[in-house]
Amino acid sequence: MFTYHELETRSNRLAHRLLRVTSARDTCVGVVLRRGVDHLVALLSLHKAGLTLVPVSSVSSNEPRERMAHIVENARVRLILTHRDLASSWPHIEHLLFEDQADVPVSRPPVSVNPDDLAYVIHTSGSTGRPKGCALAHRGLANLVAWQLDYSRGTSEQRTLQFNGLSFDLCFQEIFPTWAVGGCLVVMPESARREPGVLLDLLSRERVSRVVLPFVGLRQLADAAELTNRTLPDLRAQPRGCADQRLWSYGGPHRHGLQGPWIPGRLACSCADRDADPRDEDLRRQPGRTEGAAGLAG
């Protein structure tokens, strides 16, 4: 068990330690940590310090060395936050050891974060070339959380599976909306990530009520449940009604702080200060069912 008080205290202390090393706004800090509570503490501490998260590797994901080096160079990472036993892998860049203890305050650092400050830079898989960095400001992240809270109607009783790593932007839909309502994050061990049957056991044992999975993961979980004739009574769907079915887009627009439904022939956006509509090649607005480029504004 890891309480909100512990999360607050540890993230505050780490934020103060980070600010002793670098205080420049939007400084990109690479994170090389094992998945678990540590990466949640790191995420929150970087936001409190006004620094930018750059997930480099979760260690257990076996990221190729070439990819990690490219991310560090591409994002102009100036500091690596890592474990003591991994520091030797980064001899040519300054690093801060996650485990180190220092005499720092437990109060939140007096840092103001502006909506347009960068929250994080995550990189694509690189399947069509070299990994490309996608930068998101706090304004976009706040929009994402606000939409998720409005859509899911979560409460403090909500128990959310923390499945996705920091390098995959779905993790922010797991983490921040859950924290915002005082819910519980169930951090998944690596064994459950590799074995759908183990994941089913975890979901049942921990009474998980909310999961955010990529399609492949959801399909594997459903197949395992069908093969073993198992159900998860605490995991509930939120139907919208057959007459108004919507497919919610979590892809490219997500990285621009947009979130909205895709309806055949129509692109929509649900964020209050964002707009999305089809445009022609001269960037003029087009009727809702006209093919064209997606115009993102706001």
C-alpha positions in Angstrom: 0.0 0.0 0.0 1.2 3.5 -0.9 -0.9 6.4 0.5 -1.6 9.8 -0.9 0.4 11.3 2.0 3.4 9.2 1.1 3.0 10.2 -2.6 2.8 13.9 -1.7 5.8 13.8 0.7 8.1 11.8 -1.6 7.3 13.7 -4.7 7.8 17.0 -2.9 11.2 15.9 -1.6 12.3 14.7 -5.0 11.1 17.9 -6.6 13.3 19.9 -4.3 16.3 17.7 -5.1 15.6 18.2 -8.8 15.5 21.9 -8.4 18.9 21.9 -6.7 20.3 20.4 -9.9 18.4 22.4 -12.5 15.7 25.1 -12.1 15.4 26.2 -15.7 11.8 26.1 -16.8 11.0 23.3 -19.4 14.3 21.6 -18.8 13.9 18.1 -20.2 14.7 15.4 -17.6 15.1 11.8 -18.9 13.5 9.1 -16.7 15.1 5.6 -16.6 13.3 3.8 -13.8 11.7 0.5 -13.1 8.0 0.4 -13.5 6.1 0.8 -10.2 5.6 3.4 -7.5 8.9 5.0 -8.3 7.8 6.2 -11.8 4.6 7.7 -10.3 6.7 9.6 -7.7 9.0 10.8 -10.5 6.2 11.9 -12.7 4.5 14.0 -10.0 7.8 15.5 -8.8 8.8 16.7 -12.3 5.5 18.5 -12.7 5.8 20.1 -9.2 9.3 21.3 -10.2 8.2 22.8 -13.5 10.4 20.4 -15.4 9.6 18.3 -18.5 9.2 14.5 -18.3 11.0 12.6 -21.0 10.5 8.8 -20.6 13.6 7.1 -21.9 13.2 3.6 -20.7 11.2 1.7 -18.1 14.2 -0.8 -17.8 11.9 -3.8 -17.9 10.8 -3.0 -21.4 14.2 -3.8 -22.8 14.5 -0.7 -25.0 17.2 -0.8 -27.6 20.2 1.2 -26.6 20.1 3.1 -30.0 16.5 4.2 -29.3 17.3 5.4 -25.9 20.3 7.4 -27.1 18.2 9.0 -29.9 15.5 10.0 -27.4 18.1 11.7 -25.1 19.6 13.6 -28.1 16.4 14.5 -29.8 14.7 15.9 -26.6 18.0 17.6 -25.5 17.8 15.8 -22.2 20.1 17.6 -19.7 19.6 15.3 -16.7 18.8 11.6 -16.2 16.7 10.5 -13.2 17.6 6.8 -12.6 18.4 4.1 -10.1 21.9 3.8 -8.5 22.6 0.4 -10.3 21.7 1.9 -13.7 23.7 5.2 -13.5 26.8 3.7 -15.1 24.9 3.4 -18.3 24.9 7.2 -18.7 28.5 8.2 -18.1 28.3 11.3 -20.4 25.3 13.0 -18.9 24.5 14.3 -15.5 22.2 12.1 -13.5 20.3 12.2 -10.2 19.9 9.0 -8.2 16.4 8.3 -7.3 17.3 6.5 -4.1 19.6 9.2 -2.6 18.4 10.9 0.6 18.9 14.6 1.1 18.0 17.1 3.7 15.2 18.8 1.8 11.8 20.2 2.7 8.7 17.9 2.6 6.6 20.9 1.6 5.6 21.5 -2.0 8.3 23.7 -3.8 7.2 27.3 -4.5 7.1 26.8 -8.3 4.3 28.1 -10.5 3.6 26.1 -13.7 2.1 27.9 -16.6 -0.5 26.2 -18.9 1.9 26.5 -21.9 4.9 25.0 -20.1 5.8 21.5 -21.4 4.5 18.6 -19.3 6.2 15.8 -21.2 7.9 14.7 -24.4 7.1 11.2 -25.5 8.4 9.4 -28.6 6.7 7.3 -31.2 7.7 3.7 -31.8 9.8 4.6 -34.8 8.2 1.8 -36.9 8.2 4.1 -39.9 11.6 5.6 -39.3 13.4 7.2 -36.3 11.3 7.8 -33.2 9.7 11.3 -33.3 9.1 13.4 -30.2 5.6 14.6 -29.3 5.5 17.5 -26.9 2.4 18.2 -24.8 1.9 21.3 -22.7 0.2 21.3 -19.3 -2.9 23.0 -21.0 -3.4 19.9 -23.2 -2.9 17.5 -20.3 -5.4 19.5 -18.2 -7.9 19.2 -21.1 -7.3 15.5 -21.2 -7.9 15.0 -17.5 -11.0 17.3 -17.5 -12.5 15.3 -20.4 -11.8 12.0 -18.7 -13.4 13.2 -15.5 -16.5 14.4 -17.3 -16.8 11.2 -19.3 -16.0 8.5 -16.8 -17.7 10.1 -13.7 -15.1 8.5 -11.4 -15.3 8.6 -7.6 -12.9 7.9 -4.7 -14.1 4.3 -4.8 -12.7 3.9 -8.3 -9.8 1.4 -8.6 -7.8 1.8 -11.8 -5.3 -0.5 -13.3 -1.9 1.2 -13.9 -1.0 -0.8 -17.0 0.7 1.5 -19.4 4.3 2.7 -19.1 5.3 6.4 -19.1 6.4 6.1 -22.8 2.8 5.4 -23.8 0.4 8.4 -23.4 -2.5 6.2 -22.3 -0.8 6.1 -18.9 -1.8 9.7 -18.3 -5.5 8.7 -18.6 -4.9 6.1 -16.0 -3.0 8.2 -13.5 -4.2 11.8 -13.4 -8.0 11.2 -13.5 -7.6 8.6 -10.7 -5.6 11.0 -8.6 -8.1 13.8 -9.3 -10.9 11.9 -7.6 -8.9 10.3 -4.9 -9.2 6.9 -6.3 -6.7 3.9 -6.1 -4.1 3.0 -8.7 -3.4 -0.7 -8.9 0.2 -0.9 -10.1 0.7 -4.0 -12.2 3.7 -6.4 -11.9 5.5 -7.4 -15.0 4.3 -11.0 -14.7 0.7 -9.7 -15.3 1.8 -7.7 -18.3 3.1 -10.8 -20.0 0.4 -13.3 -19.0 -3.3 -12.4 -19.6 -4.3 -15.2 -17.1 -2.2 -13.5 -14.4 -3.7 -10.1 -15.3 -7.2 -11.6 -14.9 -6.3 -12.9 -11.4 -5.0 -9.4 -10.5 -8.1 -7.6 -11.8 -10.3 -10.0 -9.8 -8.2 -10.0 -6.6 -7.8 -6.2 -6.5 -11.4 -5.5 -7.6 -10.3 -3.2 -10.4 -13.2 -1.2 -11.8 -11.4 0.7 -14.6 -8.8 -0.2 -17.2 -7.4 1.8 -20.1 -5.9 -0.7 -22.6 -4.7 -0.6 -26.2 -6.9 -2.8 -28.4 -4.4 -5.7 -28.5 -4.2 -5.9 -24.8 -8.0 -5.7 -24.5 -8.4 -8.5 -27.0 -5.9 -10.8 -25.2 -7.7 -10.2 -21.9 -11.1 -10.9 -23.4 -9.8 -14.1 -25.1 -8.3 -15.3 -21.8 -11.5 -14.6 -20.0 -13.5 -16.5 -22.6 -11.2 -19.5 -22.5 -11.4 -19.8 -18.8 -15.1 -18.9 -18.5 -14.4 -16.1 -16.1 -16.1 -12.7 -15.4 -15.0 -9.6 -13.7 -18.0 -8.2 -11.8 -16.2 -5.1 -10.6 -15.3 -4.1 -14.1 -18.2 -2.3 -15.7 -18.9 -0.9 -19.1 -20.4 2.5 -19.7 -22.8 2.1 -22.7 -23.9 5.2 -24.5 -26.9 3.7 -26.3 -27.0 2.1 -29.7 -28.5 5.1 -31.4 -25.5 7.3 -30.6 -22.5 4.9 -30.7 -19.2 6.7 -30.7 -15.6 5.5 -31.1 -13.4 7.6 -29.0 -10.1 8.6 -30.6 -7.0 8.2 -28.5 -4.5 8.5 -31.3 -2.7 11.5 -32.8 -5.1 14.2 -31.6 -4.5 13.0 -28.0 -0.9 14.2 -28.3 -2.3 17.7 -29.1 -4.5 17.8 -26.0 -7.5 16.9 -28.0 -10.0 14.2 -27.1 -13.2 13.4 -28.9 -15.5 11.0 -30.7 -15.1 9.8 -34.3 -18.5 9.4 -35.9 -18.7 8.2 -39.6 -18.3 11.2 -41.7 -17.6 13.6 -38.8 -14.6 14.6 -36.7 -15.5 16.1 -33.3 -13.6 17.4 -30.3 -14.9 17.5 -26.7 -12.4 19.9 -25.1 -13.8 23.3 -24.2 -11.0 25.4 -25.7 -10.2 23.1 -28.7 -11.8 22.7 -32.1 -11.5 20.1 -34.8 -13.1 20.0 -38.2 -12.4 19.0 -41.8 -10.5 21.4 -44.1 -9.8 21.5 -47.8 -6.3 22.0 -49.3 -6.7 25.8 -48.8 -7.5 25.2 -45.1 -11.1 26.4 -45.5 -13.8 24.8 -43.3 -15.8 22.0 -45.0 -19.2 20.5 -44.3 -19.1 17.8 -41.6 -19.3 14.8 -44.0 -16.8 16.1 -46.5 -13.4 14.4 -46.8 -10.4 16.5 -46.1 -7.5 17.3 -43.7 -8.2 17.5 -40.0 -8.0 21.1 -38.7 -7.0 21.3 -35.1 -7.3 24.7 -33.4 -7.5 26.3 -30.0 
